[in-house]
Amino acid sequence: MNKHWLSYLSIGLVIAILAGCSSRPTERGQQYKDGRLTEPFGLVNEPNAKGRPVNAKDFADQVTQTQYAAAGLYNRNYADYDAIKRWAMAGADTRQLSQFGIKAFQMEGVDNYGNVQFTGYYTPVIHARYTAQGEFQYPLYRMPPRGAKRRLPDRAAIYAGALEGRGQAIAYSNSMLDNFLMEVQGSGYVDYDDGRPMMFFGYGGNNGRPYRSIGKILIDRGEVARENMSMQAIRQWAARHSPSEVQELLEQNPSYVFFKPIPFAPVKGASAVPLIAKASVASDRSLVPSGTTLLAEVPLLDDNGKFTGKYEMRLMIALDVGGAIKGQHFDIYQGIGPQAGQAAGYYNHYGRVWVLKGTGSLNGGPLMIGNSGTPAAQANTVQVSYDN
């Protein structure tokens, strides 16, 4: 997922901008039980979390991917990874973090009560052909050459054929909406159904036009209730309407994303590290730098996307970014294909997050204890500096 495109990123798959908090617990998992937090990060002796991380192996694999793909990032966070892996191998009891030289800093959340927002993104798989044929009539384009003064056309003009005949089409799918949702994710795999391995379509640029959420448009038009908005709700709306009505809706978003075919490529985040499902997140780098390890209490959803009232603990690394991912908000990478898309499309829920730091990394690392003018020994909050 490319950081330039990630102004699109998911918006919890088009919905993160629709999220809001109330003053009481809701079906989206707000807990409101930790008391008011007055700083972005608060040092705690031990997280008041139940259970142990369910994905210790996936976390270790994500650390390994980071080591081989981004040596500098890995080296800057080595003290954290080493301490956390030793803690995980010993049973991952949150009451024993300090015994392994790990400090936990709770995030204040979007409401100052510890409720951090989670959305989801994934890597779609689209079936396509090399040329327009039969039902495969909807082009995916590479980035056109652009002169110094030439502005690229908006989405409506591109749909009307502004790029036809220029040799920019790299695939033709059978769904305009699928193409659009792959743009929202920033990348995807294309299966040409010719027996060859799927081709990874990475982010190739955009037309420089402003982004407008089609989810918000449907809400404003009274087509979908705000509390029901999800990627599935958008698909269901599209299934009930004609292709011309779907196109009219998509044209309300003038921004358009172009792709770059890359053979045999794994899914990578903005940190150039291959991503492992549910062990990596997109974060706001100004608050949570790349490479940071998180202990997250993630709400569990049922098959219909409803909060079950239960949570699971996960260890995850911040390896991606998103223009829509600001502040106390993380986008969890869900994996590849329809099942991952189903999960990602529902997520717009809340849980708690602790930033984990090995004590050996606190001096000179990306997290520095204390505010300006506050002695480290007296500090109970964290300031985050970011140097990459």
C-alpha positions, -999 to 999 in steps of 0.1 A, spaced: 0 0 0 16 33 -11 17 62 13 8 87 -15 -24 69 -23 -33 62 12 -55 93 14 -79 67 1 -69 40 25 -99 21 35 -115 49 55 -123 16 72 -133 7 37 -149 40 29 -163 46 64 -137 57 89 -147 94 84 -182 84 94 -172 72 128 -181 91 159 -182 85 197 -210 90 220 -209 95 258 -219 59 266 -209 24 255 -222 14 220 -224 -17 199 -191 -7 183 -172 -17 214 -165 15 233 -156 5 268 -154 37 289 -140 20 319 -104 32 323 -111 68 335 -103 99 316 -68 100 300 -53 135 296 -23 126 275 -19 107 242 1 80 259 1 71 296 27 49 312 11 20 331 27 -5 354 9 -33 336 -20 -33 311 -54 -41 327 -61 -65 299 -73 -101 302 -59 -130 283 -28 -134 262 -20 -125 226 -35 -150 201 -9 -144 174 26 -146 189 38 -167 159 24 -142 134 41 -114 153 74 -132 152 70 -138 115 62 -101 109 94 -92 128 113 -115 106 98 -99 74 108 -65 88 144 -78 95 149 -89 59 130 -62 41 139 -31 61 171 -36 80 173 1 92 137 0 106 144 -34 122 177 -22 138 160 9 153 134 -13 169 155 -43 177 155 -38 215 117 -38 215 113 -68 192 138 -89 212 122 -82 246 87 -87 233 96 -120 216 112 -133 248 81 -122 268 58 -140 243 78 -172 244 75 -172 282 37 -171 281 29 -135 273 14 -127 307 7 -89 307 15 -89 345 51 -99 337 60 -73 311 83 -54 334 102 -86 342 113 -86 305 123 -50 305 91 -38 287 71 -7 294 35 -3 283 20 31 274 -18 31 271 -32 52 242 -59 77 253 -82 68 224 -105 90 204 -125 100 234 -98 102 261 -112 71 278 -89 46 261 -112 37 232 -89 35 201 -106 32 167 -100 2 145 -109 -1 109 -98 -27 84 -82 -30 49 -73 -59 27 -59 -69 -7 -87 -76 -32 -85 -101 -61 -100 -91 -93 -107 -113 -124 -98 -96 -156 -87 -99 -192 -59 -83 -212 -83 -68 -237 -119 -57 -236 -141 -87 -243 -176 -100 -233 -185 -88 -198 -149 -76 -192 -153 -40 -203 -141 -19 -173 -104 -8 -177 -77 -5 -151 -51 21 -162 -15 27 -156 -3 63 -147 -4 84 -179 25 107 -188 18 141 -176 32 174 -189 42 202 -166 9 221 -172 -14 192 -181 -39 182 -155 -52 146 -156 -89 141 -161 -113 135 -133 -131 102 -127 -162 111 -148 -141 121 -178 -120 88 -175 -152 68 -174 -164 87 -205 -132 75 -223 -107 103 -218 -78 78 -217 -90 54 -243 -67 47 -272 -36 60 -253 -22 25 -245 -27 31 -208 -52 2 -201 -35 -27 -184 -65 -49 -177 -103 -51 -182 -125 -64 -153 -161 -72 -152 -170 -48 -124 -166 -10 -122 -173 -12 -85 -146 -39 -80 -122 -16 -97 -132 13 -75 -128 -7 -43 -94 -18 -54 -85 19 -57 -98 24 -22 -74 -3 -10 -45 11 -30 -34 -22 -45 -47 -57 -53 -41 -89 -73 -54 -94 -108 -62 -129 -121 -62 -130 -159 -76 -165 -157 -50 -178 -182 -31 -202 -159 -4 -177 -151 3 -165 -115 -18 -136 -104 -3 -102 -111 1 -77 -82 -12 -42 -91 6 -18 -70 -1 19 -66 10 38 -96 -2 74 -89 -34 94 -89 -50 122 -109 -45 148 -82 -82 154 -77 -99 156 -42 -113 125 -27 -150 123 -18 -165 94 2 -193 76 -17 -203 61 17 -210 96 30 -229 104 -2 -252 74 3 -258 85 39 -265 121 29 -289 109 2 -308 87 28 -299 55 9 -280 38 37 -283 46 75 -252 59 90 -251 30 116 -253 5 88 -226 19 65 -200 -6 55 -184 -20 23 -211 -47 23 -238 -20 25 -223 -3 -6 -222 -36 -25 -258 -43 -15 -268 -9 -27 -250 -14 -60 -267 -48 -65 -301 -31 -63 -293 -4 -88 -285 -2 -125 -249 1 -138 -256 37 -148 -268 45 -113 -236 29 -98 -215 49 -122 -232 81 -113 -225 74 -76 -188 66 -83 -184 98 -104 -192 119 -73 -156 110 -63 -134 129 -88 -102 112 -75 -89 83 -96 -60 59 -89 -37 43 -114 -19 10 -110 15 -5 -118 17 -43 -126 44 -61 -106 50 -98 -112 54 -122 -82 51 -93 -56 40 -98 -20 17 -72 -4 38 -45 12 31 -15 33 45 20 31 75 7 50 83 -17 21 78 -47 44 56 -77 34 25 -76 55 11 -105 76 -27 -104 82 -37 -91 116 -1 -86 126 4 -53 109 -15 -20 110 -15 14 93 -10 42 117 -6 80 119 32 82 117 33 115 135 19 97 166 30 61 161 62 57 140 68 29 116 81 -2 134 63 5 167 49 -26 184 14 -25 197 -5 -47 222 -41 -44 211 -74 -55 226 -93 -60 193 -131 -64 194 -144 -97 179 -172 -94 154 -197 -121 143 -203 -131 106 -227 -102 102 -202 -76 115 -218 -72 149 -197 -68 180 -199 -99 201 -190 -82 234 -157 -101 234 -121 -91 226 -88 -108 217 -53 -96 224 -30 -92 194 6 -81 189 9 -59 158 35 -37 142 28 -3 126 41 -8 90 17 12 68 1 46 66 -31 63 55 -43 98 48 -75 89 66 -57 73 95 -51 101 119 -45 102 156 -59 74 178 -69 52 149 -54 21 134 -63 3 102 -57 -35 106 -45 -54 76 -69 -83 71 -52 -103 43 -60 -112 7 -92 -121 -10 -130 -121 -4 -130 -134 32 -105 -108 42 -126 -82 24 -156 -93 43 -139 -88 76 -123 -55 66 -156 -41 53 -173 -45 87 -146 -30 110 -153 4 125 -150 -5 161 -131 3 193 -107 -14 216 -77 -5 237 -40 -2 226 -8 -2 245 25 8 229 52 -16 240 88 -4 244 118 -23 256 136 -2 283 168 -5 262 152 15 234 137 44 254 169 65 253 174 78 217 147 56 202 116 67 184 96 70 217 110 94 243 97 96 279 85 129 292 73 162 278 95 192 272 111 203 304 99 172 324 126 150 339 124 115 326 122 101 361 91 121 369 73 116 335 42 96 331 35 103 295 52 96 262 61 120 234 67 104 201 93 116 177 97 103 143 129 102 123 122 83 91 
